[in-house]
Amino acid sequence: MDDGLEELRRLTATIRESEARRTHIVGRLRGERAASWDEIGQACGMTRQGATRRWSRSLHAASFGSVAGAYHRGRPTYPVSAVEWVVPRGARRVLDLGAGTGKFTELLTAAGLTVVAVEPSAEMRSRITVDAEILAGTGERVPLPDHSVDAIVCAQAWHWVDPARAVPEMARVLRPGGTLSLVWNVRDHAEPWVAALDDVLRRHTRDEIDTEPVLGEPFGPPERTEIRWRHVLSRAALLDMVQSRSYVIVLPADERRDLLADVTELLDRQGFGAEIVLPYVTRCSRFHALR
Ligand SMILES: C[S@@+](CC[C@H](N)C(=O)[O-])C[C@H]1O[C@@H](n2cnc3c(N)ncnc32)[C@H](O)[C@@H]1O
C-alpha cells in the first residue's frame, strides 16, 4: 500500500469531519440568530454570498425536523393513482427516499409493497408509523446494498439532493431495469385564491423547484404524468402547511407571524369556513435504469 494514499485517506476523513462540524456550528448560529451571514462569511474566510451559497440550501434541507408535527398535519398526501403510476407492476421491494413523516410510505405499504423508508431527519423518521424498514440516510448515501430494490420513489424531496451524487447512488441500489420516480404535489394556480396564496408565500422565497427534471445516464428519458385532485383540510391544517415550508421555517419569528397573518386575512376574505378545498396537481416523472 502506498503511504501517500493512506495519508490522503486520513486527511479526507479529517476534512469531512471538520466540514460537518463547521456546518453544525453555522446551523446553530443561524438557528439562534446569533450571527449574520456577513459575520459567518468573515469567520470562514468567505464573502457573505459565498457563505449563503454554501450553507443556506443545506440548512433549508435540514429544517423539516423542527416542524415535523405541522408537516404531518398540514401537508397533503398523494392520490392512489399516482402510486399505481410510479411503481411498475411486478415491483416488490421499493425504496421511499426522503420519506419524511411517511406520507408516501403509507400509500406504498397499503399497496402491499415491501418498503424501505430512508430519511435523514430523526424527528421526521420518528413519525413514520407504518410497517416499513426505516433507515437514516440521504439520496447521496443510501444504506442499502447494490441492486437491492426494484423501484425508488422520491416524493417532494428530489430538489434537496445533489443530483451529481444522488443519480449514481440511485443507479447503484436499483436492480438493472428498475425505475426511479420523482413526485411533487404542486398547488393548482388555476384557481385565483390559490394564485393569491402563492403570491403571499412567494414574497419569502425566490427558489423555484424544477418539477420536471432530466437525470441523464444511466437513466433513460423521462416519462411524465400529471394528476389533478383536491385536498380537503381544516383552516388550522392549511396554516400548518404554510408553516412547514422550508423557507417559512427559517424565517425570523416576527416575519413568520406577519406571513401567517397575511394568509389568515386571505382565508377570511375568501369567506372560508372550517373546511378548505385546496386543488393540487401531482406531477410525476418516471425513469428506467438502463443498466
Ligand atoms: C418536503 S419533505 C417530503 C417528505 C415525504 N416524502 C412526503 O412526501 O411527505 C422533504 C424531505 O426530504 C428530506 N431530505 C432533505 N435532504 C435530503 C437528502 N439529501 N436526501 C434525502 N432526503 C432529504 C427532508 O428531511 C424531508 O423529510
The ligand as an SDF file (V2000), in Angstrom:
LIG
                    3D

 27 29  0  0  0  0  0  0  0  0999 V2000
  -40.8910   18.0210    1.7320 C   0  0  0  0  0  0  0  0  0  0  0  0
  -40.3340   16.6510    2.6630 S   0  0  0  0  0  0  0  0  0  0  0  0
  -41.0680   15.2540    1.8200 C   0  0  0  0  0  0  0  0  0  0  0  0
  -41.3370   14.1010    2.7440 C   0  0  0  0  0  0  0  0  0  0  0  0
  -42.1840   12.9610    2.1790 C   0  0  0  0  0  0  0  0  0  0  0  0
  -41.5530   12.2950    1.0720 N   0  0  0  0  0  0  0  0  0  0  0  0
  -43.5650   13.4420    1.7810 C   0  0  0  0  0  0  0  0  0  0  0  0
  -43.9320   13.2860    0.6240 O   0  0  0  0  0  0  0  0  0  0  0  0
  -44.2830   13.9610    2.6380 O   0  0  0  0  0  0  0  0  0  0  0  0
  -38.6520   16.5750    2.1520 C   0  0  0  0  0  0  0  0  0  0  0  0
  -37.8440   15.5560    2.9350 C   0  0  0  0  0  0  0  0  0  0  0  0
  -36.5750   15.4020    2.3000 O   0  0  0  0  0  0  0  0  0  0  0  0
  -35.6200   15.1920    3.3290 C   0  0  0  0  0  0  0  0  0  0  0  0
  -34.2710   15.4920    2.8060 N   0  0  0  0  0  0  0  0  0  0  0  0
  -33.5390   16.6200    2.9170 C   0  0  0  0  0  0  0  0  0  0  0  0
  -32.3420   16.4600    2.3190 N   0  0  0  0  0  0  0  0  0  0  0  0
  -32.3180   15.2010    1.8030 C   0  0  0  0  0  0  0  0  0  0  0  0
  -31.3510   14.4300    1.0830 C   0  0  0  0  0  0  0  0  0  0  0  0
  -30.1780   14.9310    0.7510 N   0  0  0  0  0  0  0  0  0  0  0  0
  -31.6840   13.1580    0.7380 N   0  0  0  0  0  0  0  0  0  0  0  0
  -32.8920   12.6370    1.0580 C   0  0  0  0  0  0  0  0  0  0  0  0
  -33.8460   13.3210    1.7290 N   0  0  0  0  0  0  0  0  0  0  0  0
  -33.5650   14.5840    2.0990 C   0  0  0  0  0  0  0  0  0  0  0  0
  -36.0760   16.1200    4.4490 C   0  0  0  0  0  0  0  0  0  0  0  0
  -35.5340   15.7380    5.7060 O   0  0  0  0  0  0  0  0  0  0  0  0
  -37.5830   15.9720    4.3760 C   0  0  0  0  0  0  0  0  0  0  0  0
  -38.0720   14.9810    5.2350 O   0  0  0  0  0  0  0  0  0  0  0  0
  1  2  1  0
  2  3  1  0
  2 10  1  0
  3  4  1  0
  4  5  1  0
  5  6  1  0
  5  7  1  0
  7  8  2  0
  7  9  1  0
 10 11  1  0
 11 12  1  0
 11 26  1  0
 12 13  1  0
 13 14  1  0
 13 24  1  0
 14 15  1  0
 14 23  1  0
 15 16  2  0
 16 17  1  0
 17 18  1  0
 17 23  2  0
 18 19  1  0
 18 20  2  0
 20 21  1  0
 21 22  2  0
 22 23  1  0
 24 25  1  0
 24 26  1  0
 26 27  1  0
M  CHG  2   2   1   9  -1
M  END
$$$$
